[in-house]
């Protein structure tokens, strides 16, 4: 299993979590509250968590290629949702 973590600094992490999960559930299986979500993409899963001033992402996929697809989809949606004040996710591969 391949893993990737990201964090998005924002003053409104819960708003972004709910907005993303609500948008994603139109096409994929998603479970969420105001503070945590799970999105099941065809390429893998992503857990979203709200922390103080940060929206955290923890992604899991069976291959690097699938993990890159998850990262791409999340990056594109964050860009779309934050187009008035652009934000980007800071990604890192967790140490094993």
Contact map, one row per residue, 1 for C-alpha under 8 A:
111000000000000000000000000000000000000000000000000000000001111000000000000000000000000000000000
111100000000000000000000000000000000000000000000000000000001111100100000000000000000000000000000
111110000000000000000000000000000000000000000000000000000111100000100000000000000000000000001100
011111000000000000000000000000000000000000000000000000001111000000100000000000000000000000111100
001111100000000000000000000000000000000000000000000000011110000000000000000000000000000000111100
000111110000000000000000000000000000000000000000000000011100000000000000000000000000000011110000
000011111000000000000000000000000000000000000000000001111000000000000000000000000000000011100000
000001111100100000000000000000000000000000000000000001110000000000000000000000000000001111000000
000000111110100000000000000000000000000000000000000011100000000000000000000000000000000010000000
000000011111100000000000000000000000000000000000000011100000000000000000000000000000000000000000
000000001111100000000000000000000000000000000000000011000000000000000000000000000000000000000000
000000000111111100000000000000000000000000000000000010000000000000000000000000000000000000000000
000000011111111110000000000000000000000000000000011111100000000000000000000000000000000000000000
000000000001111111000000000000000110000000000000010000100000000000000000000000000000000000000000
000000000001111111100000000000000100000000000000000000000000000000000000000000000000000000000000
000000000001111111110000000000000000000000000000000000100000000000000000000000001000000000000000
000000000000111111111000000000000111100000000001110000100000000000000000000000000000000000000000
000000000000011111111100000000011100000000000000000000000000000000000000000000000000000000000000
000000000000001111111110000000000000000000000000000000000000000000000000000000000000000000000000
000000000000000111111111000000000000000000000000000000000000000000000000000010000000000000000000
000000000000000011111111100001110000101000000000000000000000000000000000000000000000000000000000
000000000000000001111111110000000000000000000000000000000000000000000000000000000000000000000000
000000000000000000111111110000000000000000000000000000000000000000000000000000000000000000000000
000000000000000000011111111111000000001000000000000000000000000000000000000000000000000000000000
000000000000000000001111111111000000001000000000000000000000000000000000000000000000000000000000
000000000000000000000111111100000000000000000000000000000000000000000000000000000000000000000000
000000000000000000000001111110000000000000000000000000000000000000000000000000000000000000000000
000000000000000000000001111111000000001110000000000000000000000000000000000000000000000000000000
000000000000000000000001101111100000001110000000000000000000000000000000000000000000000000000000
000000000000000000001001100111110000111100000000000000000000000000000000000000000000000000000000
000000000000000000001000000011111000111000000000000000000000000000000000000000000000000000000000
000000000000000001001000000001111111110000000000000000000000000000000000000000000000000000000000
000000000000000001000000000000111111100000000000000000000000000000000000000000000000000000000000
000000000000011011000000000000011111000000000000010000000000000000000000000000000000000000000000
000000000000010010000000000000011111100000000000110000000000000000000000000000000000000000000000
000000000000000010000000000000011111110000000011110000000000000000000000000000000000000000000000
000000000000000010001000000001111011111000000011100000000000000000000000000000000000000000000000
000000000000000000000000000001110001111100001111000000000000000000000000000000000000000000000000
000000000000000000001001100111100000111110001110000000000000000000000000000000000000000000000000
000000000000000000000000000111000000011111011100000000000000000000000000000000000000000000000000
000000000000000000000000000110000000001111111100000000000000000000000100000000000000000000000000
000000000000000000000000000000000000000111110000000000000000000000000000000000000000000000000000
000000000000000000000000000000000000000011111000000000000000110001101100000000000000000000000000
000000000000000000000000000000000000000111111100000000000011110001100100000000000000000000000000
000000000000000000000000000000000000011110111110000000000011100000000000000000000000000000000000
000000000000000000000000000000000000011110011111000000001111000000000100000000000000000000000000
000000000000000000000000000000000001111000001111100000001110000000000000000000000000000000000000
000000000000000010000000000000000001110000000111110000111100000000000000000000000000000000000000
000000000000000010000000000000000011100000000011111000111000000000000000000000000000000000000000
000000000000110010000000000000000111000000000001111111110000000000000000000000000000000000000000
000000000000100000000000000000000000000000000000111111110000000000000000000000000000000000000000
000000000000100000000000000000000000000000000000011111000000000000000000000000000000000000000000
000000001111100000000000000000000000000000000000011111100000000000000000000000000000000000000000
000000111110100000000000000000000000000000000000011111110000000000000000000000000000000000000000
000000111100110110000000000000000000000000000001111011111000000000000000000000000000000000000000
000011110000000000000000000000000000000000000001111001111100000000000000000000000000000000000000
000111100000000000000000000000000000000000000111100000111110000000000000000000000000000000000000
001111000000000000000000000000000000000000000111000000011111000000000000000000000000000000000000
001110000000000000000000000000000000000000011110000000001111100000100100000000000000000000000000
111100000000000000000000000000000000000000011100000000000111110000100000000000000000000000000000
111000000000000000000000000000000000000000111000000000000011111101100000000000000000000000000000
110000000000000000000000000000000000000000110000000000000001111101100000000000000000000000000000
110000000000000000000000000000000000000000000000000000000000111111100000000000000000000000000000
010000000000000000000000000000000000000000000000000000000000111111110000000000000000000000000000
000000000000000000000000000000000000000000000000000000000000001111111000000000000000000000000000
000000000000000000000000000000000000000000110000000000000000111111111100000000000000000000000000
011100000000000000000000000000000000000000110000000000000011111111111110000000000000000000000000
000000000000000000000000000000000000000000000000000000000000000111111111000000000000000000000000
000000000000000000000000000000000000000000100000000000000000000011111111100000000000000000000000
000000000000000000000000000000000000000010110100000000000010000001111111110000000000000000000000
000000000000000000000000000000000000000000000000000000000000000000111111111000000000000000000000
000000000000000000000000000000000000000000000000000000000000000000011111111100000000000000000000
000000000000000000000000000000000000000000000000000000000000000000001111111110000000000000000000
000000000000000000000000000000000000000000000000000000000000000000000111111111000000000000000000
000000000000000000000000000000000000000000000000000000000000000000000011111111100000000110000000
000000000000000000000000000000000000000000000000000000000000000000000001111111110000000000000000
000000000000000000010000000000000000000000000000000000000000000000000000111111111000000000000000
000000000000000000000000000000000000000000000000000000000000000000000000011111111100001110000000
000000000000000000000000000000000000000000000000000000000000000000000000001111111110011100000000
000000000000000000000000000000000000000000000000000000000000000000000000000111111110000000000000
000000000000000100000000000000000000000000000000000000000000000000000000000011111110000000000000
000000000000000000000000000000000000000000000000000000000000000000000000000001111111111000000000
000000000000000000000000000000000000000000000000000000000000000000000000000000111111111000000000
000000000000000000000000000000000000000000000000000000000000000000000000000000000111110000000000
000000000000000000000000000000000000000000000000000000000000000000000000000000000111111000000000
000000000000000000000000000000000000000000000000000000000000000000000000000000100111111100000000
000000010000000000000000000000000000000000000000000000000000000000000000000001100110111110000000
000000010000000000000000000000000000000000000000000000000000000000000000001001100000011111000000
000001111000000000000000000000000000000000000000000000000000000000000000001001000000001111100000
000001110000000000000000000000000000000000000000000000000000000000000000000000000000000111110000
000111100000000000000000000000000000000000000000000000000000000000000000000000000000000011111000
000111000000000000000000000000000000000000000000000000000000000000000000000000000000000001111100
001110000000000000000000000000000000000000000000000000000000000000000000000000000000000000111110
001110000000000000000000000000000000000000000000000000000000000000000000000000000000000000011111
000000000000000000000000000000000000000000000000000000000000000000000000000000000000000000001111
000000000000000000000000000000000000000000000000000000000000000000000000000000000000000000000111
